[in-house]
């Protein structure tokens, strides 16, 4: 992603326990929760061969 790339907001519902685990993980890796979720999704896309 480029710095100037527009981002689209959307609502994400999840189990409170999962949210708590993601919040801890993002803090452990010095990322925001949003940044951590985006990082994980980008990684999953690459591993699945859906993104170069």
N, C-alpha and C positions, 0 to 999 in steps of 0.2 A: 504494500500500500504506500502511496505517496502521502506526503504531509498535507497536500492540498486536496486530497481525495475527499469528496463529500461522503458523509456517513448517514445512514437512515436509522432512525430510532424505531423500536418496536417493543411491545410488551412481552415479557417472558415469565411464564408462571412455572414455579417449581416447588418441590417438596421443601418445607422449612429446614429439615435436617441436611438436605443436599446443599441448600443455600449456605447454611452455617459452615459446612465442610469446604465449600468453594471460597467463602470469605477468609477462612483460616489459611487455605492454600495460597490465595492471592497475597495475603499479608506476608506469608513466609517467603514468597518470591518477589516482594517489593513491587507488586503491581496493584492497580485498582481492581475491583471485582470485575468491572466491565472489560478492562484490559486482559485479565486472566481468561475470561470466557472467550474473548476474541482470539487470544493466543491459542487456546485449546481447539477452537473450531478451525483455525487456519492449519494447525498441525494435523488434525484429523483429515482435512481436505487433501493435504499433501500426501499423507500416508495411504489414503484411499485412491490416489492417482487421479483425483478430481481437479487438482490445481498444480500448475507447474512450479 
